[in-house]
Amino acid sequence: MTIKFGMDPSAPDIHLGHTVALRKLRQMQDLGHKVVIIIGDFTGRIGDPTGKVKGRTALSEETVKRNAQTYCEQIFKVLFTH
């Protein structure tokens, strides 16, 4: 089975909620399934267009890419370390 998990790099670090899902994905890998992580940049770049969520401000392309890179570094520690 292929399991896809999407993440929005709106901050430089993954949070506890991410690690719960990532650990479950790791268990699925250990059972022989394929895990695909999708780090999207669109929502991070537009923020919250409604203006209702002040914490979801629009980010620059550079910031989103930098956040995505730190996500990758952190995700690999969960998914590929025994």
N, CA, C and O atoms as a CHARMM CRD file, in Angstrom:
* protein
*
  328
    1    1 MET  N      0.84800  -1.15900   0.00000 PROA 1      0.00000
    2    1 MET  CA     0.00000   0.00000   0.00000 PROA 1      0.00000
    3    1 MET  C      0.90300   1.23500   0.00000 PROA 1      0.00000
    4    1 MET  O      1.96100   1.22800   0.62900 PROA 1      0.00000
    5    2 THR  N      0.49700   2.28100  -0.69200 PROA 2      0.00000
    6    2 THR  CA     1.19700   3.55800  -0.68400 PROA 2      0.00000
    7    2 THR  C      0.38400   4.53800   0.13900 PROA 2      0.00000
    8    2 THR  O     -0.80600   4.73900  -0.10400 PROA 2      0.00000
    9    3 ILE  N      1.03800   5.14300   1.11200 PROA 3      0.00000
   10    3 ILE  CA     0.37500   6.09400   2.00000 PROA 3      0.00000
   11    3 ILE  C      0.98500   7.46300   1.74000 PROA 3      0.00000
   12    3 ILE  O      2.20300   7.62800   1.80900 PROA 3      0.00000
   13    4 LYS  N      0.14300   8.44300   1.44200 PROA 4      0.00000
   14    4 LYS  CA     0.61600   9.80000   1.18400 PROA 4      0.00000
   15    4 LYS  C      0.22200  10.69200   2.36300 PROA 4      0.00000
   16    4 LYS  O     -0.89900  10.62800   2.86800 PROA 4      0.00000
   17    5 PHE  N      1.17700  11.52500   2.78400 PROA 5      0.00000
   18    5 PHE  CA     0.95300  12.41900   3.91100 PROA 5      0.00000
   19    5 PHE  C      1.41200  13.81200   3.51800 PROA 5      0.00000
   20    5 PHE  O      2.58700  14.01400   3.21200 PROA 5      0.00000
   21    6 GLY  N      0.51000  14.76300   3.52300 PROA 6      0.00000
   22    6 GLY  CA     0.83200  16.12300   3.12400 PROA 6      0.00000
   23    6 GLY  C      1.09400  17.02500   4.31800 PROA 6      0.00000
   24    6 GLY  O      0.42600  16.93700   5.34900 PROA 6      0.00000
   25    7 MET  N      2.08900  17.90000   4.15100 PROA 7      0.00000
   26    7 MET  CA     2.45100  18.84100   5.20300 PROA 7      0.00000
   27    7 MET  C      2.62000  20.22800   4.59500 PROA 7      0.00000
   28    7 MET  O      3.04100  20.36700   3.44700 PROA 7      0.00000
   29    8 ASP  N      2.29000  21.24300   5.37000 PROA 8      0.00000
   30    8 ASP  CA     2.42500  22.63300   4.96000 PROA 8      0.00000
   31    8 ASP  C      3.55700  23.25600   5.76600 PROA 8      0.00000
   32    8 ASP  O      3.43000  23.38400   6.98400 PROA 8      0.00000
   33    9 PRO  N      4.66400  23.64900   5.13000 PROA 9      0.00000
   34    9 PRO  CA     5.81100  24.16700   5.87500 PROA 9      0.00000
   35    9 PRO  C      5.64900  25.63100   6.29000 PROA 9      0.00000
   36    9 PRO  O      6.42500  26.48900   5.86900 PROA 9      0.00000
   37   10 SER  N      4.64900  25.90700   7.10800 PROA 10     0.00000
   38   10 SER  CA     4.37900  27.28500   7.52500 PROA 10     0.00000
   39   10 SER  C      5.22100  27.71800   8.71500 PROA 10     0.00000
   40   10 SER  O      5.15900  28.87700   9.12700 PROA 10     0.00000
   41   11 ALA  N      6.00900  26.80000   9.27400 PROA 11     0.00000
   42   11 ALA  CA     6.91200  27.10700  10.38500 PROA 11     0.00000
   43   11 ALA  C      8.21400  26.34200  10.15000 PROA 11     0.00000
   44   11 ALA  O      8.22500  25.38900   9.37100 PROA 11     0.00000
   45   12 PRO  N      9.30600  26.73200  10.79900 PROA 12     0.00000
   46   12 PRO  CA    10.57400  26.05800  10.53800 PROA 12     0.00000
   47   12 PRO  C     10.69300  24.66400  11.14900 PROA 12     0.00000
   48   12 PRO  O     11.56700  23.89300  10.75200 PROA 12     0.00000
   49   13 ASP  N      9.84400  24.33400  12.08900 PROA 13     0.00000
   50   13 ASP  CA     9.95000  23.03800  12.75900 PROA 13     0.00000
   51   13 ASP  C      8.63700  22.28400  12.73200 PROA 13     0.00000
   52   13 ASP  O      7.55800  22.87200  12.80300 PROA 13     0.00000
   53   14 ILE  N      8.75100  20.95300  12.62500 PROA 14     0.00000
   54   14 ILE  CA     7.54600  20.14500  12.77100 PROA 14     0.00000
   55   14 ILE  C      7.13200  20.20900  14.23700 PROA 14     0.00000
   56   14 ILE  O      7.94600  20.54400  15.09800 PROA 14     0.00000
   57   15 HSD  N      5.87700  19.89100  14.52600 PROA 15     0.00000
   58   15 HSD  CA     5.39600  19.95600  15.89600 PROA 15     0.00000
   59   15 HSD  C      4.96000  18.57900  16.36700 PROA 15     0.00000
   60   15 HSD  O      5.00200  17.61200  15.60500 PROA 15     0.00000
   61   16 LEU  N      4.55100  18.49300  17.59200 PROA 16     0.00000
   62   16 LEU  CA     4.19700  17.21500  18.19800 PROA 16     0.00000
   63   16 LEU  C      3.11900  16.48400  17.40000 PROA 16     0.00000
   64   16 LEU  O      3.17600  15.26200  17.25700 PROA 16     0.00000
   65   17 GLY  N      2.15200  17.21100  16.88800 PROA 17     0.00000
   66   17 GLY  CA     1.10800  16.58600  16.07100 PROA 17     0.00000
   67   17 GLY  C      1.67200  15.90200  14.83900 PROA 17     0.00000
   68   17 GLY  O      1.20700  14.83200  14.44600 PROA 17     0.00000
   69   18 HSD  N      2.66900  16.51700  14.23500 PROA 18     0.00000
   70   18 HSD  CA     3.32500  15.89100  13.08300 PROA 18     0.00000
   71   18 HSD  C      4.02800  14.60100  13.49900 PROA 18     0.00000
   72   18 HSD  O      3.94600  13.59000  12.80200 PROA 18     0.00000
   73   19 THR  N      4.71600  14.64300  14.63500 PROA 19     0.00000
   74   19 THR  CA     5.49800  13.46700  15.02200 PROA 19     0.00000
   75   19 THR  C      4.61800  12.26900  15.33500 PROA 19     0.00000
   76   19 THR  O      5.02800  11.12800  15.11900 PROA 19     0.00000
   77   20 VAL  N      3.42600  12.51000  15.83500 PROA 20     0.00000
   78   20 VAL  CA     2.49900  11.39300  16.08800 PROA 20     0.00000
   79   20 VAL  C      2.17800  10.68800  14.77000 PROA 20     0.00000
   80   20 VAL  O      2.25700   9.46300  14.67300 PROA 20     0.00000
   81   21 ALA  N      1.81800  11.47500  13.76200 PROA 21     0.00000
   82   21 ALA  CA     1.49700  10.89000  12.45200 PROA 21     0.00000
   83   21 ALA  C      2.73200  10.25100  11.81500 PROA 21     0.00000
   84   21 ALA  O      2.64000   9.17900  11.21600 PROA 21     0.00000
   85   22 LEU  N      3.88200  10.90800  11.94300 PROA 22     0.00000
   86   22 LEU  CA     5.10200  10.36400  11.34200 PROA 22     0.00000
   87   22 LEU  C      5.51500   9.04600  11.98000 PROA 22     0.00000
   88   22 LEU  O      6.00100   8.14900  11.29000 PROA 22     0.00000
   89   23 ARG  N      5.32900   8.92200  13.26800 PROA 23     0.00000
   90   23 ARG  CA     5.66300   7.65400  13.93700 PROA 23     0.00000
   91   23 ARG  C      4.72400   6.53600  13.46000 PROA 23     0.00000
   92   23 ARG  O      5.14600   5.39200  13.29200 PROA 23     0.00000
   93   24 LYS  N      3.47300   6.87400  13.24900 PROA 24     0.00000
   94   24 LYS  CA     2.52600   5.88400  12.71700 PROA 24     0.00000
   95   24 LYS  C      2.92500   5.49400  11.29300 PROA 24     0.00000
   96   24 LYS  O      2.84700   4.32400  10.91900 PROA 24     0.00000
   97   25 LEU  N      3.35200   6.47700  10.50600 PROA 25     0.00000
   98   25 LEU  CA     3.82800   6.17900   9.15300 PROA 25     0.00000
   99   25 LEU  C      5.06100   5.28800   9.20100 PROA 25     0.00000
  100   25 LEU  O      5.22600   4.40300   8.36100 PROA 25     0.00000
  101   26 ARG  N      5.91500   5.51700  10.17200 PROA 26     0.00000
  102   26 ARG  CA     7.09500   4.66600  10.34700 PROA 26     0.00000
  103   26 ARG  C      6.67500   3.21900  10.61000 PROA 26     0.00000
  104   26 ARG  O      7.26700   2.28700  10.06500 PROA 26     0.00000
  105   27 GLN  N      5.66500   3.04000  11.43500 PROA 27     0.00000
  106   27 GLN  CA     5.15300   1.68900  11.70600 PROA 27     0.00000
  107   27 GLN  C      4.65900   1.04400  10.41700 PROA 27     0.00000
  108   27 GLN  O      4.87400  -0.14700  10.19300 PROA 27     0.00000
  109   28 MET  N      4.00400   1.82100   9.58000 PROA 28     0.00000
  110   28 MET  CA     3.51300   1.28900   8.30800 PROA 28     0.00000
  111   28 MET  C      4.68300   0.90800   7.39600 PROA 28     0.00000
  112   28 MET  O      4.61200  -0.09500   6.68600 PROA 28     0.00000
  113   29 GLN  N      5.75200   1.69800   7.41300 PROA 29     0.00000
  114   29 GLN  CA     6.95100   1.35100   6.65600 PROA 29     0.00000
  115   29 GLN  C      7.52400   0.02200   7.14100 PROA 29     0.00000
  116   29 GLN  O      7.89400  -0.83700   6.34100 PROA 29     0.00000
  117   30 ASP  N      7.58900  -0.13200   8.45500 PROA 30     0.00000
  118   30 ASP  CA     8.12500  -1.35800   9.02700 PROA 30     0.00000
  119   30 ASP  C      7.30500  -2.58000   8.62600 PROA 30     0.00000
  120   30 ASP  O      7.81700  -3.70000   8.61800 PROA 30     0.00000
  121   31 LEU  N      6.04200  -2.36600   8.29700 PROA 31     0.00000
  122   31 LEU  CA     5.17200  -3.45200   7.84900 PROA 31     0.00000
  123   31 LEU  C      5.26400  -3.66800   6.33500 PROA 31     0.00000
  124   31 LEU  O      4.57300  -4.52100   5.77700 PROA 31     0.00000
  125   32 GLY  N      6.13000  -2.88100   5.67900 PROA 32     0.00000
  126   32 GLY  CA     6.36400  -3.09100   4.24800 PROA 32     0.00000
  127   32 GLY  C      5.63000  -2.14800   3.31700 PROA 32     0.00000
  128   32 GLY  O      5.68900  -2.31400   2.09800 PROA 32     0.00000
  129   33 HSD  N      4.94500  -1.16900   3.86200 PROA 33     0.00000
  130   33 HSD  CA     4.21600  -0.22500   3.01400 PROA 33     0.00000
  131   33 HSD  C      5.12400   0.92600   2.59200 PROA 33     0.00000
  132   33 HSD  O      6.15000   1.18300   3.22200 PROA 33     0.00000
  133   34 LYS  N      4.73900   1.60800   1.53000 PROA 34     0.00000
  134   34 LYS  CA     5.50100   2.74800   1.00800 PROA 34     0.00000
  135   34 LYS  C      4.87500   4.03700   1.52800 PROA 34     0.00000
  136   34 LYS  O      3.65700   4.20800   1.47100 PROA 34     0.00000
  137   35 VAL  N      5.71000   4.94200   2.03600 PROA 35     0.00000
  138   35 VAL  CA     5.24800   6.22600   2.55300 PROA 35     0.00000
  139   35 VAL  C      5.76100   7.33300   1.64500 PROA 35     0.00000
  140   35 VAL  O      6.94500   7.38100   1.31000 PROA 35     0.00000
  141   36 VAL  N      4.85900   8.21500   1.25300 PROA 36     0.00000
  142   36 VAL  CA     5.20700   9.36100   0.42500 PROA 36     0.00000
  143   36 VAL  C      4.84600  10.61800   1.21500 PROA 36     0.00000
  144   36 VAL  O      3.68900  10.81900   1.58400 PROA 36     0.00000
  145   37 ILE  N      5.84900  11.46100   1.46900 PROA 37     0.00000
  146   37 ILE  CA     5.62100  12.71900   2.16700 PROA 37     0.00000
  147   37 ILE  C      5.54900  13.82500   1.12100 PROA 37     0.00000
  148   37 ILE  O      6.43200  13.94900   0.27200 PROA 37     0.00000
  149   38 ILE  N      4.48900  14.62300   1.19000 PROA 38     0.00000
  150   38 ILE  CA     4.30500  15.73200   0.26500 PROA 38     0.00000
  151   38 ILE  C      4.38500  17.02100   1.07700 PROA 38     0.00000
  152   38 ILE  O      3.56900  17.26400   1.96600 PROA 38     0.00000
  153   39 ILE  N      5.37900  17.83700   0.75400 PROA 39     0.00000
  154   39 ILE  CA     5.50800  19.12800   1.42500 PROA 39     0.00000
  155   39 ILE  C      5.08100  20.18400   0.42000 PROA 39     0.00000
  156   39 ILE  O      5.80100  20.49600  -0.52800 PROA 39     0.00000
  157   40 GLY  N      3.89100  20.72600   0.65100 PROA 40     0.00000
  158   40 GLY  CA     3.34200  21.71200  -0.27300 PROA 40     0.00000
  159   40 GLY  C      3.75900  23.11800   0.10600 PROA 40     0.00000
  160   40 GLY  O      3.98500  23.41600   1.27900 PROA 40     0.00000
  161   41 ASP  N      3.86000  23.97500  -0.88700 PROA 41     0.00000
  162   41 ASP  CA     4.27500  25.33600  -0.58800 PROA 41     0.00000
  163   41 ASP  C      3.18500  26.37300  -0.82700 PROA 41     0.00000
  164   41 ASP  O      3.31500  27.51600  -0.38800 PROA 41     0.00000
  165   42 PHE  N      2.13400  25.99700  -1.50400 PROA 42     0.00000
  166   42 PHE  CA     1.13800  26.99000  -1.90000 PROA 42     0.00000
  167   42 PHE  C      0.44700  27.63900  -0.71100 PROA 42     0.00000
  168   42 PHE  O      0.37600  28.86600  -0.63700 PROA 42     0.00000
  169   43 THR  N     -0.06200  26.84400   0.21700 PROA 43     0.00000
  170   43 THR  CA    -0.79600  27.43000   1.33800 PROA 43     0.00000
  171   43 THR  C      0.11300  28.26000   2.23400 PROA 43     0.00000
  172   43 THR  O     -0.32900  29.25400   2.80900 PROA 43     0.00000
  173   44 GLY  N      1.37500  27.86600   2.36000 PROA 44     0.00000
  174   44 GLY  CA     2.30800  28.66700   3.13900 PROA 44     0.00000
  175   44 GLY  C      2.57400  30.01900   2.51000 PROA 44     0.00000
  176   44 GLY  O      2.79000  31.01300   3.20500 PROA 44     0.00000
  177   45 ARG  N      2.55500  30.04500   1.19600 PROA 45     0.00000
  178   45 ARG  CA     2.84400  31.29700   0.48900 PROA 45     0.00000
  179   45 ARG  C      1.65900  32.25200   0.47300 PROA 45     0.00000
  180   45 ARG  O      1.84400  33.46500   0.38200 PROA 45     0.00000
  181   46 ILE  N      0.43300  31.71400   0.56000 PROA 46     0.00000
  182   46 ILE  CA    -0.71700  32.61900   0.54600 PROA 46     0.00000
  183   46 ILE  C     -1.24500  32.91400   1.94200 PROA 46     0.00000
  184   46 ILE  O     -2.00600  33.86400   2.12600 PROA 46     0.00000
  185   47 GLY  N     -0.84700  32.10300   2.94200 PROA 47     0.00000
  186   47 GLY  CA    -1.34800  32.32700   4.29900 PROA 47     0.00000
  187   47 GLY  C     -2.83000  32.05800   4.37400 PROA 47     0.00000
  188   47 GLY  O     -3.33400  31.15500   3.70500 PROA 47     0.00000
  189   48 ASP  N     -3.53700  32.83000   5.17900 PROA 48     0.00000
  190   48 ASP  CA    -4.99900  32.71000   5.28800 PROA 48     0.00000
  191   48 ASP  C     -5.61800  33.87500   4.53200 PROA 48     0.00000
  192   48 ASP  O     -5.65700  34.99500   5.04200 PROA 48     0.00000
  193   49 PRO  N     -6.10600  33.62000   3.31400 PROA 49     0.00000
  194   49 PRO  CA    -6.63800  34.72100   2.51400 PROA 49     0.00000
  195   49 PRO  C     -7.89300  35.36700   3.10700 PROA 49     0.00000
  196   49 PRO  O     -8.25000  36.48300   2.73000 PROA 49     0.00000
  197   50 THR  N     -8.56400  34.67200   4.03200 PROA 50     0.00000
  198   50 THR  CA    -9.76600  35.25100   4.64100 PROA 50     0.00000
  199   50 THR  C     -9.41000  36.27100   5.71400 PROA 50     0.00000
  200   50 THR  O    -10.22900  37.12000   6.06600 PROA 50     0.00000
  201   51 GLY  N     -8.17900  36.18600   6.23700 PROA 51     0.00000
  202   51 GLY  CA    -7.76400  37.09500   7.29400 PROA 51     0.00000
  203   51 GLY  C     -8.25700  36.69600   8.67200 PROA 51     0.00000
  204   51 GLY  O     -8.03000  37.42800   9.63500 PROA 51     0.00000
  205   52 LYS  N     -8.92900  35.54900   8.79300 PROA 52     0.00000
  206   52 LYS  CA    -9.48500  35.10500  10.07900 PROA 52     0.00000
  207   52 LYS  C     -8.42000  34.55400  11.01500 PROA 52     0.00000
  208   52 LYS  O     -8.53700  34.68400  12.23400 PROA 52     0.00000
  209   53 VAL  N     -7.38400  33.94100  10.45400 PROA 53     0.00000
  210   53 VAL  CA    -6.34400  33.32300  11.27700 PROA 53     0.00000
  211   53 VAL  C     -5.08500  34.18500  11.18200 PROA 53     0.00000
  212   53 VAL  O     -4.37600  34.14700  10.17600 PROA 53     0.00000
  213   54 LYS  N     -4.81600  34.94700  12.21200 PROA 54     0.00000
  214   54 LYS  CA    -3.68100  35.87500  12.20200 PROA 54     0.00000
  215   54 LYS  C     -2.34300  35.14400  12.16800 PROA 54     0.00000
  216   54 LYS  O     -1.36100  35.68500  11.66100 PROA 54     0.00000
  217   55 GLY  N     -2.28800  33.91900  12.70200 PROA 55     0.00000
  218   55 GLY  CA    -1.05700  33.14600  12.72000 PROA 55     0.00000
  219   55 GLY  C     -0.68100  32.55500  11.36800 PROA 55     0.00000
  220   55 GLY  O      0.41600  32.01700  11.21600 PROA 55     0.00000
  221   56 ARG  N     -1.56300  32.64400  10.39300 PROA 56     0.00000
  222   56 ARG  CA    -1.30000  32.08600   9.05700 PROA 56     0.00000
  223   56 ARG  C     -1.02200  33.21100   8.07100 PROA 56     0.00000
  224   56 ARG  O     -1.76100  33.40900   7.10700 PROA 56     0.00000
  225   57 THR  N      0.05300  33.94000   8.32900 PROA 57     0.00000
  226   57 THR  CA     0.41700  35.02300   7.42800 PROA 57     0.00000
  227   57 THR  C      1.10000  34.46500   6.18700 PROA 57     0.00000
  228   57 THR  O      1.65400  33.36600   6.20600 PROA 57     0.00000
  229   58 ALA  N      1.05200  35.23200   5.12100 PROA 58     0.00000
  230   58 ALA  CA     1.71500  34.82700   3.88000 PROA 58     0.00000
  231   58 ALA  C      3.23000  34.84100   4.09400 PROA 58     0.00000
  232   58 ALA  O      3.76500  35.74800   4.73100 PROA 58     0.00000
  233   59 LEU  N      3.91000  33.83500   3.55900 PROA 59     0.00000
  234   59 LEU  CA     5.35600  33.71100   3.69400 PROA 59     0.00000
  235   59 LEU  C      6.01700  33.88300   2.33300 PROA 59     0.00000
  236   59 LEU  O      5.40900  33.60900   1.29800 PROA 59     0.00000
  237   60 SER  N      7.24900  34.33200   2.34400 PROA 60     0.00000
  238   60 SER  CA     7.98600  34.47000   1.09100 PROA 60     0.00000
  239   60 SER  C      8.35900  33.07600   0.56600 PROA 60     0.00000
  240   60 SER  O      8.37800  32.09700   1.31200 PROA 60     0.00000
  241   61 GLU  N      8.64600  33.01900  -0.71000 PROA 61     0.00000
  242   61 GLU  CA     9.05600  31.74800  -1.31600 PROA 61     0.00000
  243   61 GLU  C     10.32100  31.21800  -0.63800 PROA 61     0.00000
  244   61 GLU  O     10.44700  30.01600  -0.40500 PROA 61     0.00000
  245   62 GLU  N     11.25200  32.11300  -0.32600 PROA 62     0.00000
  246   62 GLU  CA    12.49400  31.71900   0.33100 PROA 62     0.00000
  247   62 GLU  C     12.22900  31.11300   1.71500 PROA 62     0.00000
  248   62 GLU  O     12.83200  30.10300   2.07900 PROA 62     0.00000
  249   63 THR  N     11.33800  31.72500   2.47400 PROA 63     0.00000
  250   63 THR  CA    11.01200  31.21000   3.80700 PROA 63     0.00000
  251   63 THR  C     10.36400  29.83400   3.72000 PROA 63     0.00000
  252   63 THR  O     10.70000  28.93400   4.48900 PROA 63     0.00000
  253   64 VAL  N      9.44400  29.67600   2.79000 PROA 64     0.00000
  254   64 VAL  CA     8.77200  28.38800   2.62600 PROA 64     0.00000
  255   64 VAL  C      9.78200  27.30700   2.24200 PROA 64     0.00000
  256   64 VAL  O      9.73000  26.19600   2.77000 PROA 64     0.00000
  257   65 LYS  N     10.68700  27.62100   1.34000 PROA 65     0.00000
  258   65 LYS  CA    11.70600  26.63800   0.93500 PROA 65     0.00000
  259   65 LYS  C     12.63200  26.28500   2.09800 PROA 65     0.00000
  260   65 LYS  O     12.99100  25.12200   2.27900 PROA 65     0.00000
  261   66 ARG  N     13.01600  27.29100   2.88500 PROA 66     0.00000
  262   66 ARG  CA    13.87500  27.04100   4.04500 PROA 66     0.00000
  263   66 ARG  C     13.14500  26.16700   5.07200 PROA 66     0.00000
  264   66 ARG  O     13.73000  25.24000   5.63300 PROA 66     0.00000
  265   67 ASN  N     11.86400  26.46900   5.31100 PROA 67     0.00000
  266   67 ASN  CA    11.06400  25.65400   6.23100 PROA 67     0.00000
  267   67 ASN  C     10.92500  24.22200   5.72200 PROA 67     0.00000
  268   67 ASN  O     11.01200  23.27100   6.49800 PROA 67     0.00000
  269   68 ALA  N     10.71000  24.07300   4.42400 PROA 68     0.00000
  270   68 ALA  CA    10.57600  22.73800   3.83600 PROA 68     0.00000
  271   68 ALA  C     11.85800  21.93900   4.02200 PROA 68     0.00000
  272   68 ALA  O     11.81400  20.73800   4.28400 PROA 68     0.00000
  273   69 GLN  N     12.99800  22.60400   3.88600 PROA 69     0.00000
  274   69 GLN  CA    14.27800  21.91500   4.07400 PROA 69     0.00000
  275   69 GLN  C     14.42700  21.42400   5.50800 PROA 69     0.00000
  276   69 GLN  O     14.86400  20.29600   5.73500 PROA 69     0.00000
  277   70 THR  N     14.07000  22.26000   6.47300 PROA 70     0.00000
  278   70 THR  CA    14.18200  21.81400   7.87400 PROA 70     0.00000
  279   70 THR  C     13.17800  20.70600   8.15800 PROA 70     0.00000
  280   70 THR  O     13.46200  19.80500   8.94700 PROA 70     0.00000
  281   71 TYR  N     11.99500  20.75900   7.52000 PROA 71     0.00000
  282   71 TYR  CA    11.03100  19.66600   7.66800 PROA 71     0.00000
  283   71 TYR  C     11.65500  18.36100   7.19700 PROA 71     0.00000
  284   71 TYR  O     11.56400  17.34100   7.88100 PROA 71     0.00000
  285   72 CYS  N     12.28900  18.39500   6.02500 PROA 72     0.00000
  286   72 CYS  CA    12.90700  17.17200   5.48400 PROA 72     0.00000
  287   72 CYS  C     13.93300  16.61100   6.45600 PROA 72     0.00000
  288   72 CYS  O     13.94500  15.40900   6.72100 PROA 72     0.00000
  289   73 GLU  N     14.78400  17.46200   6.98200 PROA 73     0.00000
  290   73 GLU  CA    15.80400  17.00800   7.92300 PROA 73     0.00000
  291   73 GLU  C     15.17100  16.35200   9.15300 PROA 73     0.00000
  292   73 GLU  O     15.66000  15.33000   9.63500 PROA 73     0.00000
  293   74 GLN  N     14.10000  16.93200   9.65000 PROA 74     0.00000
  294   74 GLN  CA    13.44300  16.39900  10.84000 PROA 74     0.00000
  295   74 GLN  C     12.63300  15.14200  10.54200 PROA 74     0.00000
  296   74 GLN  O     12.61800  14.20500  11.34000 PROA 74     0.00000
  297   75 ILE  N     11.96100  15.12300   9.39500 PROA 75     0.00000
  298   75 ILE  CA    11.14700  13.96200   9.00800 PROA 75     0.00000
  299   75 ILE  C     12.02500  12.73000   8.84400 PROA 75     0.00000
  300   75 ILE  O     11.66100  11.64400   9.29600 PROA 75     0.00000
  301   76 PHE  N     13.17800  12.88800   8.20100 PROA 76     0.00000
  302   76 PHE  CA    14.05900  11.74100   7.98300 PROA 76     0.00000
  303   76 PHE  C     14.54100  11.15300   9.29400 PROA 76     0.00000
  304   76 PHE  O     14.79200   9.95000   9.37500 PROA 76     0.00000
  305   77 LYS  N     14.67500  11.97500  10.31700 PROA 77     0.00000
  306   77 LYS  CA    15.09200  11.45000  11.63000 PROA 77     0.00000
  307   77 LYS  C     14.02400  10.53100  12.21300 PROA 77     0.00000
  308   77 LYS  O     14.34500   9.57600  12.91900 PROA 77     0.00000
  309   78 VAL  N     12.76500  10.81300  11.92200 PROA 78     0.00000
  310   78 VAL  CA    11.66500   9.97400  12.42800 PROA 78     0.00000
  311   78 VAL  C     11.48000   8.75100  11.54200 PROA 78     0.00000
  312   78 VAL  O     11.35100   7.63800  12.05300 PROA 78     0.00000
  313   79 LEU  N     11.46300   8.93300  10.23400 PROA 79     0.00000
  314   79 LEU  CA    11.11800   7.83500   9.33400 PROA 79     0.00000
  315   79 LEU  C     12.27700   6.87900   9.03000 PROA 79     0.00000
  316   79 LEU  O     12.04000   5.70900   8.73200 PROA 79     0.00000
  317   80 PHE  N     13.49800   7.34700   9.09700 PROA 80     0.00000
  318   80 PHE  CA    14.60200   6.52300   8.63600 PROA 80     0.00000
  319   80 PHE  C     15.65400   6.19600   9.69400 PROA 80     0.00000
  320   80 PHE  O     16.74600   5.73500   9.36100 PROA 80     0.00000
  321   81 THR  N     15.33600   6.42700  10.94400 PROA 81     0.00000
  322   81 THR  CA    16.27300   6.11000  12.02100 PROA 81     0.00000
  323   81 THR  C     15.68200   4.99100  12.87200 PROA 81     0.00000
  324   81 THR  O     14.51800   5.04900  13.26800 PROA 81     0.00000
  325   82 HSD  N     16.47400   3.99800  13.14100 PROA 82     0.00000
  326   82 HSD  CA    15.99400   2.90900  14.00500 PROA 82     0.00000
  327   82 HSD  C     16.48900   3.09300  15.40200 PROA 82     0.00000
  328   82 HSD  O     16.19100   2.27800  16.27500 PROA 82     0.00000
